[in-house]
Amino acid sequence: MMAEDYADRWGHDKARVAERSREVFRQFLVLGIEVEDLDVLEADGTGTATGRVALQGRGGPLAEMAIQEAATLREPFSFTWRQASWKPWDWKLTRVDQPELELDRY
């Protein structure tokens, strides 16, 4: 679901996001992700979904740290998508942002 040209403000590309996601998500025994106050805008083949993300679950120390960090964030996440073809379901994630989240600390 990620575009080949995915890039974010933390300097991640598609390969780096996949690598880091595997590291974090394997720490969870149980994971629930909820999005609050979801707002979706779409125009000219580009879509943006914004909302506050809350994590619930159980797992190792890294999982607990991710849950706690997500709980401190007040600004919404922003997910930017691009329609990849004429198919209505063919959307690719091109960018994720959250102004408070500093991933270089980890």
Helices and strands as residue ranges (DSSP letters): H 14-25, E 28-43, E 46-59, H 61-72, E 77-83, E 91-97, G 103-105
